């Protein structure tokens, strides 16, 4: 039995920190490993990376695989921790790279990737960081490796003290702040120092020569500025392009402001400013124009929508009015038809009334003619006079002797001419008999009766009866004569 070469520490509230050594058991591996020939059996070497890798390769599902994997990583870390020289660091990096390649999809590989980057940082070279980015392009440490490369390049560039090297760094890493700002300031300082050195060297020369050399130097700078101003560049090179232009403008403004080149540059800058302002003004005018057009269009749109709403509402109202007018027209047509029907009916009734009126007029004419014919000898006038006189005599005679109460009913029944007339259909009536006898005996006595005022009561009764019978006769005759 052999102990494992790993110490495990336990630290808790009830136990003090202890180091426990776990004994090695031959059953750590598979049964096949335990059935080797006796002469070949030897202890498991936990310090051998090859034997640990072989075990993990053969028995990846073993209960002890995680423990063996931890031992394997510990050996990897120990080798990197003990590396001092550049060669040892490179060997440690290679060991990590081999480990990550053997176990690419494990959590241990992710941890190893992070740890190997720390080894690369200890090597701290552009080549090492570049190799890490190439090997592990998708690791979380790539951005940090790129920053290390920028830092190393910045240090190397600043050590050169060369404007072209500075410009190359800015062109390569245009967004690498704060390195770019420091590089730009350093390049401007060098360029300004050159100009100051030139001006210092011209102090002992004649002023005419000073002016000529200053103008020539400023002219060269202006030519560079002009070429840069006319040159188009890619978006990536826009940073260094503007840096160079700004640097020349700064030199002409601060150190060579008395030269014609500066004056030309000033005029050009003014013209450029005017162009920019005009361009901005055109853009502003265009924007205002577009905004105005947009506002007008929106206003017209809202007006159109409002008019559509009003039109739809008005159209709905007109439709309702049209429906109501249609119903009114239908009602008017029905009424007109009814009036026409009534007019036809009225015309028919009117025609009938005119026909009946004509018949009545004709009958009236015939009646008049018959009456004229009947009254030709005054017979009707005499009969009517007798009847009227008899009634007057009868009423004058009756008034003093008219009984009251129950007797009035009996009296009226026998002596009232109306009642007598109602009962004259009875041939046995006393009045009928008297009237008939009187009319037969005295047919011409009516005139004498009318003229006599001292007629006694019985005569008056007789005259009344006579008149009654005469009236009856006259009515009967008229009925027979005219059919009604």
Secondary structure, DSSP 8 states (H G I E B T S, - for coil): -EEEEEEEEE--SSS--EEEEEEE-GGGS-HHHHTS-GGG-----TT-HHHHHHHHHH-TT-TTHHHHHHHHHHHHHHHHHT--SHHHHHHHHHHHHHHHHHTTTSHHHHHHHHHHHHHHHHH--HHHHHHHHHH-TTSTTHHHHHHHHHHHHHHHHHHH--HHHHHHHHHH-TT-TTHHHHHHHHHHHHHHHHHHHHHHHTTTS-HHHHHHHHHHHHHHHHHHHHHHHH----TTTHHHHHHHHHHHHHHHHHT-TTSHHHHHHHHHHHHHHHHHHHHHHHHHHHHHHHHHHHHHHHHHHHHHHHHHHHHHHHHHHHHHHHHHHHHHHHHHHHHHHHHHHHHHHHHHHHHHHHHHHHHHHHHHHHHHHHHHHHTTTSHHHHHHHHHHHHHHHHHHHHHHH---THHHHHHHHHH-HHHHHHHTT-TT-HHHHHHHHHHHH-TT-HHHHHH-S---HHHHHHHHHHHHHHHHHHHHHHHHHHT-
